[in-house]
Structure formats: C-alpha cells, structure tokens
Amino acid sequence: MFRPKGIYPAQMTPFDENHRVNEAEFRRLLEFGIERKLDGIFPVSSCGEGIHMDFEEKCRCMKIVVEQVNGRVPVTPGVVASTPDESVKLAKYAGSIGCAAVVVTPPYFYKPNGAMVERFFETIIEKSGVPVILYNIPLFTSPLDYDTVKRLVRYDSVVGMKDSSGSMVDFMHFMDKIAIAGADIAMLTGREENLLASLLMGAEGCMTATAGIFPEIMVGIYEAWKEGDLEKALRLQRSILVIIRTMFAAPFPIGFKLALELRGFKMGPPLLPPSHADAHQINLVRSRLRMLMEPLLEKYDETVVM
C-alpha cells in the first residue's frame, strides 16, 4: 500500500485572466519542484485555491499534474468538497488517472458535529476505493479530534495524516492515538515552521506551500535531518521563518503567490480578488519579500525576478 513520505508541496496554482488553470505555467512550476527533488505533489490544495475551482477544473488540474509528473513522483490531490458525494467523485477520478492517494478535508462552511464529520470521512473512505490521507486543518474547517482519528485509521485504506494545526501538542496526541489503534500510517506536518520539530517527533515529512516556493530549503531540512546534521537542519528551518510571517501578512494565499512571482512564475489573479484597501498592504508585502528573498536565493545561485 502506498505511504506518503518526504517533502510534498501544497501546490500553488497559476491562473490565467479567465480564472482557469494556466496550463503552460503550471507545467513549468511542476518541473521546477521536481528538479529540486520534491518527493511528491499535492495539487488542488488550500494554498492552490482548490476550494474555488469547480468540479471540472479540479479534475483538469489533477490531469495536468499526472501528465507532467509522468510517474516520477506520487500525486496526492485534494478532494475538498462540502458533501461526501462530490469528494467521492473527485477521489474516483483521481484513482482512475493514476493518483497514489487523495487528501480528504473535513466539510467546510457548515459546522457539523464530530459524529457527522466522522461519517463524512467514513463515506469517502468506504466508497472511493483509493488510499486516503486525513487532513486536519482547523484554520478553515471543523478540527479533527483525537478519538475520531483513532477510529478512522483502523481502515486499511487510510495511509497517512496531514496535520495543519501547528500544535505539537495535538501532533503528539494524534500520533499516540494512532499507535493505540494499532495503525501504522505516515504523519505529515502541514506547517512549514515546525518541519524539523515534527520530524524529530516521528513525522515522515510535510505537505506545505513553502515546499513549492522554496523546495531547496524544505528538502534541505529533510535531508539534513536524515543525515543527522541537526545544526544544518535548524539553520535552514530558521532561515524561512521571517519569510513565512511576511507571506501571511497579505490576504491568504496572495503572499505565497507573490513569493512565487518573485521566483519568476506568472501566478495570475487570485480567484477571490482582494479589495482596493488591500492593495497597499500587498505592495508592502511584495517589497518586503523581495528584500528577504534576495540574499536567500543568492546562496542557490538564483536571483529575485523584479
């Protein structure tokens, strides 16, 4: 059974002026990451604005990734939807084109109780026929609780969990409940700030937006940790903290798109347009990112695109 491991980007999505996926730029962005040794791709992600895509565009996004990757690394798309039926359809499509697994997020907008969230996951797990990665993202959806995870991981098709809570307390309790359940799944962090800390506590990698923006650094942390060079891993981990805070200073995920534009990619307009009042802050973030990224990229013999 497939097991997610290593550094996966929560893949950002470039769009054209008609708010459709910019296929040529997307393929170029995917090559950028693969050339820099990413271990897999997580498209139709939160940072990739998957929530704003219609069903057909989500499927098109998956297809582009699978075609471009061409078996070089696993593809694990998000199947985010507000109903399990749509998530199941997306998951079945993902399986039909060769995706290794799907990332399942709790339902959004409405706030169902814990039992309903659990049944939402069970329905997708039971009907989709593909390996599933549980996704805890309390910033945008109802949080998963420890006991729900303990019960869900008893399904053989649950192969991993991405925790974006940012809480090492939650991360450790999730791991403990999974062990109590007798399951052996891959734990991945969804927060770039605690990649090293999560690895030290038993994580097997990450799914983060920064992995797609600065793959050299995120892969570098992972490889340094595997080699036992914790001093280097910590230095790399600290090197991106100010940049992460700066990216979050613009409306999400615009700051992350700005960073990719400074690396030379045409990311296009956000699908949720910012207000005129946001323009000044976005310009400040762009200027600040340029200043922060210049010395960082010089270490990799690259320059910021003005």
Protein Blocks (a to p, Z undefined) as FASTA:
>chain_A
ZZdedjdddddddddfkopacfklmmmmmmmmmmnopabdcehifklommmpcfklmmmm
mmmmmmmnnomaccdddfddfbfklmmmmmmmmmmnopabdcddddehiacdfklmmmmm
mmmmmmnopacdddddfklmccddfklmmmmmmpmklgbdcdfklpaklmmmmmmmmmmn
opacddddfbfklmmmmmmnopabdcdfklmmmmmlmmmmmmmmmnopaklmmmmmmmmm
mmmmmmmmpccfklmmmmmmmnopaebjafbdcdfklmmmmmmmmmmmmmmmmmmmmmno
pacdZZ
